[in-house]
Amino acid sequence: MKRLFFPMVFLLITLGLKINSVREVLFKGEKTYPYLNAAFWFFLVVFVIRLGDALLHVWYARRKVQFPMPRVLHTITMAILYLSALFVILKGVLSINITPFLATSALLTMIIGLALQGVLSNLLSGLSLHFTKSFGKGDWIEVASEEGVVIDTNWRETRIFNRDSNIVVIPNNTMASEKITNFSYPNKKTALTIPVKAGYNSAPTEVFAALCEAAADVPSVLERPAPEAHLLEHGDLGTTYRVRFWISDFVHKYQIMAHVGRNIWFQFKRRNLEIPVPLSDKMKDVVESIKAKQGIPEIAAKQERLFHSLLNSNFLRYQEGELLVAEEEVGELARTVRCLRFAPGEVVCRQGEKGASCYIVISGRINGEIIYEEKGKKYSSNFKVEPYRLFGEMSLFTGMPRTATGIIDIDSELLEINAVDFALLLERNPALAEVMADLVSRRNKKNQKFLKKIKELSAQDIAESVSKKSILARLKSLISR
């Protein structure tokens, strides 16, 4: 309506002035009539042009389709139509010879063109950018060392909203001459890379696995294409790798990269992968090793903490809380288990995977989820594993696949009890195997109905998990290995 307001007002004014009585009061003589008539026809044509333009905009808006003509080209087209209408009315209504105007306008155009080279350069560059479809409104682009989302482009400039919440105005001729990276074309998927150094003692296959798992554990990283790792070079300070992963939420690029980088640190620590460090940090490790051998109090305090975590957990206990072994045996186990640190969002294990270890939460929390089926429909059961509670013990005791997915909720420390540690404990305590087999079989019998709903568990897995004989055979096989 704003587009039609002014031409409609002027059209009504000229129409009113065409009335003889009104014209005779305001103007004397007939000399003004041709000019009023020309003005009437001019504003009528402008009104019709704008009406048609408004109807086109409404038509595209109702179909939720972007108007195909950019503002730059639209403004030029409208100006050409207005100017053409003016020349036609000057010649047809007022009988004015417009040839001198055209000649003068050509000369004037040349003078203006020389004076406004920069403006014309921006104008033509804006048209070129539109026709080549280098980017569009809403696209994330990088140009002239600026990165942001395109919020507007007109006849002179392109405006982008950068990551610092500032609007950056870039002239179109600069846009046309600079390298433009469009992160939103041909689709929203964009690959990001993070370079990482690892020591020469770290096996490349182990580093590849750590890097890919660190990226896959971040929810914003796409599953397809899957993350991939590459070895770039062997340098003086170690081997350089890079992990590449894909995202579709480019707005949060740096937050996602930070999450992946954090996960890489935790993955390397848990897998004992060496990250090249300055010599001063190496000396700290040597001092720590010497202190451990000499029984320095601070090292003893760490072992004491692991011992109390095991002792206070429900591992190696009857349902009533009584220990299955002597405290000295718990202390021996504390010397061999590993303390692992996890970041929020990392996956400890996934439902259906094979596993041969269990975890005790020392600090933090695990969010557990079980996906099961009932009457053809999928359901999920969620639970939380708080400090001193066990997670994943059924895979260690019975050898069946993981029955739940564990995701770290907050920064957490977990004790990992693997098959080797558990086998050594069983070897030192032969009677423990039969007691554990009895406890585990009775517990699984109570949950047998629910276990059948987990599609990753076969009938054989469930049968062996409730059979004391099968569990005992499994525990004895651990010792024999």
Buried (B, 14 or more C-beta within 10 A) or exposed (E): EEBBEEBBEBBEBBBEBBEEEEBEEEBEEEEEBEBBBBBBBBBBBBBEBBBEBBEEEEEBEEEEEEEEBBBBBBBBEBEEBBEEBBBBBBBEBEEBEBEEBEEEBEEEEEEEEEEEEEBBBBBBBBBBBBEEEBBBEEBBBBBBEBBBBBEEBBBBBBBBBEEEEEEBEBBBBBBBEEEBEBBBBEEBBBEBEBEBBBBEEBEEEBBBBBBBBBBBBBEBBBEEEEBBBBEEEEEEEBBBBBBBBBBEEBEEBEEBBEBBBBBBBBBBBBBEBBBBBEEEEEEEEEEEEEBBEEEEEEBEEEBEBBBBBBBEBEBBBEEEEEEBBEEEBBBBBBEBBBBBBBBBBBBBBBBBEEBEBBBBBBBBBBBBBBBBEEEEEEEEEEEEBEBBBBBBBBBBBBBBBBBBBBBBBEEBBBBBBBBEBBBBBBEEBEEBBBBBBEBBBEBBBEBEEEBBBBEBBEEEBBEBBBBBEBBBBBBBEBBEE
